Amino acid sequence: MPGDHALILSSWLRNNEPDPRLDNLVYFKRHEALIKELLTERPDFFRVLVDTEDSDHVYGWVCADAFLKLLHFVYVKPIYRRSGFARQLLDCFFADAPPDFHSHDTAKFRLLKLKSHFDPYTFFGGTP
């Protein structure tokens, strides 16, 4: 998992859709710090989906808090999208029921058609 930190960090920062009024330097600096803190303090929030025959071959990853029923982010590499990998990743935390909340809302996320509520403040330590 520590070897996947660079992929998680870069893909999260580049695939999130921050408010366009937010300066890019501010966004990248602040969001990077928050993601790094989660990676360090809460590695249990992350799952990485890899090829069973080659663990260096990553399909995607998810960051979620099953206890709070909160999805932070799910990412699948573009070449593997529409292959069911996002659902597999979500099942790591939400096999019995979908998340109630999500902290990041992107056009790609909305394709999953989850009925969770958007609450960005949960990413900053707030509880839903």
N, C-alpha and C positions, 0 to 999 in steps of 0.2 A: 504493500500500500504506500509507504513513503516514496517509493520510486514513481508512483503515479501522481504525486503532488503537482509537478509541473504541468502535466496534461490537465488536471482538474482546474488548476488556477487559470491557465491560459484559455481553456475552452469556456469556463464560466464567465470570465471577464469579456471575452469577445462575442459570446452568444447571448448575453443578457441585453436587454433593451432599456438602458437608463433614460430618465427624463431628458429630452433634448435640450432643456434649459440648463442642464448641469454641465459644467466645464469638464472636458475629457480628462484633464490632469487631476482634477478633484475626484472624479469618479474612479479612475484607475487606482489612485493612491489610497483612497478610503476603502473602496470595495476589496482591493487586494489585501489590505490589513485585516479586514473582517473574515475573509475566506481563509487566510493563513491562520488566524486564531482558531477558527473551527477545525481546520485540519490538525492543529496541534492539540487543542483542548478536548475536542470531541471526535476522535477518529471513528468512534462507534456510529456516527451519523453517516458514514460513507460506505458505499459498496461499489466495487469495480467489476464489470462483466468482461471476462477474458475468454479467449479460445481455450477449450479444455485440453487441446493438444499442444498449445504454445501460449504460456501465460504472459509472454511479452506482447502478444497480439490483443490489444484492448478494443472492445466494441463501444463501450460507454461507461458511464458512472451515474450514481445518484447520491444526493445528500438529503437526508430526512430525519425526522424525530418521530419514531413510531409512538412513543408515549403521548406526545402532544397531538398526534395525528396530523403532522405538519410536514409538507414537502417543501424543501428549499429550492432544489434544482435537479433536473434530470437532463443528461446529455448523452446523445448517441452520435457517433461519427457520421457525417453525411452519407457516406457510401453504404452504411448499414441501416439507414432509416427506412421505415415501413417494412421492417423485418420482424417486428414483435419484440425487439430488444428493450425498448422503453418500458413495455408492460412487464417484462421479466425483471427489470431493475426495480420497478415500483412494487412488484410482489415481494421483494426482499423486506420491505417494511409494511406493506399494505395488502397482504395476500387475502385477508378476511374482509376488509372493507377499505374503500378508497380514503385518501386523506380528507380531513375536514377543512384544512387551510393550506395555502401556498404563499410563500413569501416573495416569489419572483413570477412575473406574468409576462410572457412573450408570445408572439404569434405562433411559434412552433409548439409551445406548451399548450396553447388553446386547441391544437389539433388532437390532443389526447382526450378532449371532451370530458374532463373530470368536472365534477360538480362541487369542487372545493371553493372556499371563499378566499379572495385575495386579501392578505394582511401583511404588507411589507414591514411592519414594525416588529414582527416576530423575528426577523433576521437581525435586528439590533438588540435582541435580548428580551423583548416583550413576550408575554404569553398571550395566546389567543383567547 
